Amino acid sequence: MGARTKLGRGYDPGHVTAIEYRRDALPAPKSLAENLLFMAGLLGTLYTRPKRLPPRYRATSLP
């Protein structure tokens, strides 16, 4: 990604999944909202069902 900050450099190896958009071809706001809800649902699954994950991927504590 070409990040210059420590936070930016840590993002790429730390993310799990993404939906990629081209800068010159962003989807309609409705599609963006649907994608956001979909991704939030995936994150919610990780937080609410940690026992379904292999032990090495389970969170040791939840916020």
C-alpha positions in Angstrom: 0.0 0.0 0.0 3.0 2.3 0.3 2.1 3.5 3.9 4.6 5.9 5.5 3.4 5.7 9.1 3.7 2.9 11.7 -0.1 2.6 11.9 -0.4 2.5 8.1 2.3 -0.2 7.8 0.6 -2.3 10.4 -2.8 -2.2 8.6 -2.0 -4.5 5.7 -0.7 -7.5 7.7 -3.4 -7.1 10.3 -6.6 -7.0 8.1 -8.5 -10.2 7.5 -10.7 -9.3 4.5 -11.7 -6.4 2.4 -13.9 -5.2 -0.4 -11.8 -3.3 -3.0 -13.1 -0.3 -4.8 -11.5 1.6 -7.6 -11.1 5.3 -6.9 -12.7 6.2 -10.2 -15.5 3.7 -10.0 -17.0 3.8 -6.5 -20.3 2.0 -6.1 -23.6 3.8 -5.3 -24.1 4.8 -1.7 -26.7 2.1 -1.2 -24.2 -0.6 -2.3 -21.5 0.9 0.0 -24.0 0.8 2.9 -24.9 -2.8 2.1 -21.2 -3.8 2.0 -20.6 -2.0 5.3 -23.4 -3.9 7.0 -22.1 -7.2 5.5 -18.6 -6.6 6.9 -20.0 -5.5 10.3 -21.9 -8.7 10.4 -18.7 -10.7 9.8 -16.9 -8.8 12.5 -19.9 -9.4 14.8 -19.6 -13.1 14.1 -15.9 -13.1 15.2 -16.8 -11.4 18.5 -19.9 -13.4 19.4 -18.8 -16.9 18.3 -15.1 -17.2 19.2 -15.4 -20.9 20.0 -16.0 -21.6 16.3 -12.6 -20.3 15.5 -9.5 -22.4 15.8 -7.8 -21.8 19.3 -4.9 -19.8 17.9 -7.4 -17.3 16.4 -9.6 -16.8 19.4 -9.5 -13.5 21.2 -8.2 -13.7 24.7 -10.6 -10.9 25.9 -13.3 -8.9 24.3 -13.7 -5.2 24.6 
